[in-house]
Amino acid sequence: MTAVTTEFVDELARGVRLGEVRAIARAITLVESREPARLELLARLYAHTGKAFKVGLTGAPGAGKSTLTYQLLPRLKARGYRVGVLAVDPTSPFSGGAILGDRIRFDEALEGVYIRSLASRGSIGGLSRGVPPAVRVLEAAGYDLVVIETVGAGQLQVDVRFVADTVVLTLVPEAGDVVQAMKAGIIEIADVYVVNKADREGATRMRLDLRNALELGGKPKGWNPPIVLTEALYGKGVDELVEFIEEHKQYQQQTGAWRTRRLQQVEWELQSMVHDALEQQAHSVVQSLFSESARARVLDGVENPYPALQAWLAGE
Amino acid sequence: MTAVTTEFVDELARGVRLGEVRAIARAITLVESREPARLELLARLYAHTGKAFKVGLTGAPGAGKSTLTYQLLPRLKARGYRVGVLAVDPTSPFSGGAILGDRIRFDEALEGVYIRSLASRGSIGGLSRGVPPAVRVLEAAGYDLVVIETVGAGQLQVDVRFVADTVVLTLVPEAGDVVQAMKAGIIEIADVYVVNKADREGATRMRLDLRNALELGGKPKGWNPPIVLTEALYGKGVDELVEFIEEHKQYQQQTGAWRTRRLQQVEWELQSMVHDALEQQAHSVVQSLFSESARARVLDGVENPYPALQAWLAGE
């Protein structure tokens, strides 16, 4: 994308507001980019954003998140939601990452659902900073529920809290999974837990382990995260899951939790935009501090790079 | 850590050079921190760094990386290496993350080995930027082989290339694992592949799948990544793994690959230090652009935050 004109941004904003799929796609591409015009578009859309219910779906690759999402879609639509899906998961069939299997059939479950994959951008990794602005585009286009599918261990899964109102963590009944999740510190981030592939051995046991793990520090005072057994492939347990997702939304809205959480989301969004701009600088700072030959000398042990970094930091 | 004096840095540097375990520990804590004095310490140690062979061990939680590391240690020591271990994996027993099981016994395998866990720092996540400076501390202390244990999907596993000379990816023979890894784009990052828990069904098949996957684009021209079957728990296959790790080192040293890769490492290291400093700014920039009440108004839909961001970006 080169020179983005004000006319183009105007047209895009209009198309998004009309819910035109092509405009939405281009708008998300723009807000995902580092084009200065992305802020112009977001400024134009802002008044129509901030209202969607954001459901984060996370879990290890192979846990069945995409199948679960696929099963959730018709049920969410039946409740009157206009649904968008943002897949940050590179292994998701929604994100076009399917190489061998897992192809999602295009059928009525997907009808009217806007699906989009986002790159998990940045050399340092982490949750895609494109998520909050992409959510705003979908909100401006009239979507009022956005499913955000993310994958990963540790940080990636933790970050999903900062973009979603309700986080669903999907596990599979395999030995050690709960233990591993606990060790990685990701067990406490979810609002609703799913033990998928519940026909497999150990599912009931896993639910018990999980319940014990969650209540290690005593019964929670506020929301007590439910644990749902599902067989996503056959749609089993998915109705119950939808119930709990709705319940968590209502719980938050009735308490102060909704606002507190959403304030954190705003903060994360602003911070990630600033961070992103600063990150762009890192490359050019390094280039200006260390030429190619200087970097080679650093490697050869003949140019100590730290004094230059110190000076740069001090002079900043 | 508060006011770090030049005397303290001097003492630390001296202790590190003498290989004192307590000094090494404190030095790593310092270089992991954002204390300005960390650069002073690194400047002091620089002349004695850059020589260690860095082996990255990556793979999903539960693949057996820590057991494998534990088995590698005596074999690497037998080859004359002084070995350090940096565990960025929050699920590693080495990093003290073990809650229920997986406790590593302290015995002769660990004797003389410096083991340290590093936080995967930063609100945006990713590989710990503390790795390159921690490696330098270990190098200055006389360690000439550093095992870097990392976990995670996607980006985390990709980043390990930028800190390790040889990357070992550990997989387990479970259905779909190769497929999942391929989809996540992490299959091509390794220099040596391990199919651990090779007594399980499907191990041989997995090796075949993996071989096919790796040669999808034709036989590689340079290094052809070997695939080793191991049963880490019983030490089976670990001798062979050590052979391949050494072989990869020699291969790189005989070709230009060693230097090219290490130049990338230097670049990543410098960039991550600059990035880290800039990241610290993000928080204060947001605070100065948006007060707490301004952020609340953003949430309430009555303060459009994008013009302020645009102005900040333009004014930078």
Contacts between the chains, C-beta under 8 A, distances in Angstrom:
chain1	res1	chain2	res2	distance
A	36	B	310	7.2
A	36	B	313	6.7
A	36	B	314	7.9
A	39	B	306	4.6
A	39	B	307	7.9
A	39	B	309	5.6
A	39	B	310	4.6
A	39	B	313	7.3
A	40	B	306	7.5
A	40	B	310	7.1
A	42	B	306	4.6
A	43	B	304	5.6
A	43	B	306	3.7
A	43	B	307	5.6
A	43	B	310	7.2
A	46	B	301	7.7
A	46	B	304	4.6
A	46	B	305	7.5
A	46	B	306	6.3
A	47	B	301	6.8
A	47	B	304	7.3
A	49	B	301	7.6
A	50	B	299	7.0
A	50	B	301	5.1
A	60	B	60	7.2
A	60	B	153	7.4
A	61	B	153	6.0
A	61	B	180	4.3
A	61	B	183	7.4
A	61	B	184	6.3
A	62	B	176	5.4
A	62	B	177	7.7
A	62	B	180	5.2
A	90	B	154	5.6
A	90	B	183	6.8
A	90	B	184	5.2
A	90	B	185	6.2
A	91	B	153	7.6
A	91	B	180	5.7
A	91	B	183	4.2
A	91	B	184	5.0
A	97	B	183	4.8
A	97	B	184	7.5
A	98	B	183	6.7
A	99	B	179	6.9
A	99	B	182	5.4
A	99	B	183	5.4
A	100	B	179	5.1
A	100	B	182	7.5
A	101	B	179	6.7
A	120	B	154	6.4
A	120	B	155	6.0
A	122	B	124	7.1
A	122	B	126	7.9
A	123	B	159	7.9
A	123	B	271	7.4
A	124	B	122	7.0
A	124	B	124	6.0
A	124	B	125	7.5
A	124	B	126	4.0
A	124	B	127	7.6
A	124	B	129	7.9
A	124	B	155	7.8
A	124	B	159	7.7
A	124	B	272	7.3
A	124	B	275	6.6
A	125	B	124	7.5
A	125	B	125	5.9
A	125	B	126	3.8
A	125	B	127	7.2
A	125	B	154	7.1
A	125	B	155	3.0
A	125	B	156	6.1
A	125	B	158	7.8
A	125	B	159	6.4
A	126	B	122	7.9
A	126	B	124	4.0
A	126	B	125	3.9
A	126	B	126	5.5
A	126	B	155	7.2
A	127	B	124	7.6
A	127	B	125	7.2
A	129	B	124	7.9
A	151	B	153	5.7
A	151	B	154	7.0
A	151	B	184	7.7
A	152	B	152	6.4
A	152	B	153	4.9
A	152	B	154	6.2
A	152	B	156	7.5
A	153	B	60	7.5
A	153	B	61	6.2
A	153	B	91	7.7
A	153	B	151	5.7
A	153	B	152	4.7
A	153	B	153	6.2
A	153	B	156	7.4
A	154	B	90	5.6
A	154	B	120	6.2
A	154	B	125	7.0
A	154	B	151	7.2
A	154	B	152	6.3
A	154	B	156	7.7
A	155	B	120	6.0
A	155	B	124	7.8
A	155	B	125	2.8
A	155	B	126	7.0
A	156	B	125	6.1
A	156	B	152	7.6
A	156	B	153	7.6
A	156	B	154	7.7
A	156	B	156	8.0
A	158	B	125	7.6
A	159	B	123	7.9
A	159	B	124	7.6
A	159	B	125	6.4
A	176	B	62	5.3
A	176	B	101	8.0
A	177	B	62	7.7
A	179	B	99	6.8
A	179	B	100	5.2
A	179	B	101	6.6
A	180	B	61	4.2
A	180	B	62	5.4
A	180	B	91	5.6
A	182	B	99	5.5
A	182	B	100	7.6
A	183	B	61	7.4
A	183	B	90	6.5
A	183	B	91	4.2
A	183	B	97	4.6
A	183	B	98	6.7
A	183	B	99	5.5
A	184	B	61	6.4
A	184	B	90	5.1
A	184	B	91	5.0
A	184	B	97	7.6
A	184	B	151	7.6
A	185	B	90	6.1
A	259	B	299	7.4
A	262	B	299	5.6
A	263	B	295	6.4
A	263	B	296	6.5
A	263	B	299	5.7
A	266	B	295	5.4
A	266	B	298	5.1
A	266	B	299	5.0
A	267	B	286	7.1
A	267	B	295	6.0
A	270	B	286	5.0
A	270	B	289	7.5
A	270	B	290	6.0
A	270	B	295	7.1
A	270	B	298	7.5
A	270	B	305	6.2
A	270	B	309	7.5
A	271	B	123	7.5
A	271	B	282	5.5
A	271	B	283	6.7
A	271	B	286	5.0
A	272	B	124	7.4
A	273	B	309	5.9
A	274	B	281	8.0
A	274	B	282	4.6
A	274	B	285	4.8
A	274	B	286	5.5
A	274	B	289	7.6
A	274	B	309	7.4
A	274	B	312	7.6
A	275	B	124	6.6
A	275	B	279	6.2
A	275	B	282	4.1
A	277	B	313	5.7
A	277	B	316	7.5
A	278	B	278	4.1
A	278	B	279	6.8
A	278	B	281	5.9
A	278	B	282	5.7
A	278	B	285	7.7
A	279	B	275	6.2
A	279	B	278	6.8
A	279	B	279	7.8
A	281	B	274	8.0
A	281	B	278	5.9
A	282	B	271	5.5
A	282	B	274	4.6
A	282	B	275	4.1
A	282	B	278	5.7
A	283	B	271	6.7
A	285	B	274	4.8
A	285	B	278	7.7
A	286	B	267	7.1
A	286	B	270	5.0
A	286	B	271	5.0
A	286	B	274	5.5
A	289	B	270	7.5
A	289	B	274	7.6
A	290	B	270	6.0
A	295	B	263	6.4
A	295	B	266	5.4
A	295	B	267	6.0
A	295	B	270	7.2
A	296	B	263	6.5
A	298	B	266	5.2
A	298	B	270	7.5
A	299	B	50	7.0
A	299	B	259	7.4
A	299	B	262	5.6
A	299	B	263	5.7
A	299	B	266	5.0
A	301	B	46	7.7
A	301	B	47	6.8
A	301	B	49	7.6
A	301	B	50	5.1
A	304	B	43	5.7
A	304	B	46	4.6
A	304	B	47	7.3
A	305	B	46	7.5
A	305	B	270	6.2
A	306	B	39	4.6
A	306	B	40	7.5
A	306	B	42	4.6
A	306	B	43	3.7
A	306	B	46	6.3
A	307	B	39	7.9
A	307	B	43	5.6
A	309	B	39	5.5
A	309	B	270	7.6
A	309	B	273	5.9
A	309	B	274	7.4
A	310	B	36	7.2
A	310	B	39	4.6
A	310	B	40	7.1
A	310	B	43	7.2
A	312	B	274	7.6
A	313	B	36	6.6
A	313	B	39	7.2
A	313	B	277	5.7
A	314	B	36	7.9
A	316	B	277	7.5
